[in-house]
């Protein structure tokens, strides 16, 4: 989903994704349950690089950066479904500067996307 959205909005190919976390044996920030990272069931993205050299951090973008904001929103929307949990800028302080994607099993089989 990231490659076609990047190209549609910036007219440049997606050349790389900066992964900031994958397998890490730890608890969630609440400290009571294991993180999906500890189960090797989660991946975090910090930024994207496009073929024209554009660097896009996964953060909230100002109104003066509408294409970046639109891409971040579309990536979040596209990930919700294939991934069972999608967290990113605006969801909570722990995810203000990256996307968290995981495949956590949910009781109702649904998704949690913010």
N, C-alpha and C positions, 0 to 999 in steps of 0.2 A: 504494500500500500504506500510506503514512503516514497519509492522511486517515481511512480506516476504522479503523485500529488506534488512532489518537488518540481517535476518537470512542468506540470500544468501551471503552477503558480510563478515559478522563477525562470521557466524556459531554459533550464540547465539540468543536466543529469545529476543524480545523487551519486557521489563518488565514495563517501564513507560515512559511517555512523560511529560516534565516539561512545563506546560502551563504558559505563563507569562502575558497574557492579554486576556480578553474576553469582557464582557460588561463594557464599560467606556463611560460616557456621555461627549463627547468632540468633538472639530473640528479636521479636518486634520491638519497636520503640517503647511500647507499653511494658515490655519486660516479662510478660506472662506466658506467651506462646512463641513457638519457634517461627521465625520468619520463613517465608517461602524461599528466600535465598538459601537458607540452611538445608532445604530439601532439593536444591539445584532445580528449582521450579520457577525462578524469577530472573528477570533481566532489566537493567536500568540503562537508559540512554541519556547522555549529557548534552550532545550536540550533533549536528549534521554538517557535512562538507559537500558543496556542490562542485561540479566540474569547472565552473567559471571562477572558483576561488571563494565564493560566498560561504561564510561560516555562520551557522544559525544555532545559537544556544537555546536549550529548552528552558525558557523562562517566560514570564509574562512580558509581552512587548508593548511598547507605548503606542498610542494612536498614530504617531508619526511613522510607525513601521507596520502598516496594515498587511502587507504580504507575509511577513514573518508571523504575525498573529494568526492570520488565516491558515497558514501551514500547520502551526502548532495545534490549532483547533481541529483541523481535518485529520491530522495524525491521531489525535486522541479519539475522535469519532470512529475512525477506521479500525483502530485497535480494539475497541469495545465490541466484543463478540468473539473474535478469534482468541482473545485473552479474557480471562474471567475477572481479573482485577486490573484496572488502569488508573493510575494516579499520576498527577503532574501539577504544574503550576496552578495555584488556586485551590488545590484540594486540601492541603495542610502545610504547615511550615517545613516538615521533613521532605516534602516533594516539590519545593518551590523552584528548584533548579535542575530538575531532571524528570523523565518519565520512568515510572515503574510499571512493568508488565508482568503478570504472573498467571498461572494456570490453576489456582487454588480451587478445589472442589467446593461448591456451594450447595447447601441443603436443597434449595429449590432449583438447582441447575442453572441459575441466572448469572448475571454479571454485576460487578460493582465498579462503576466508572465515574471518576470525578476529575 
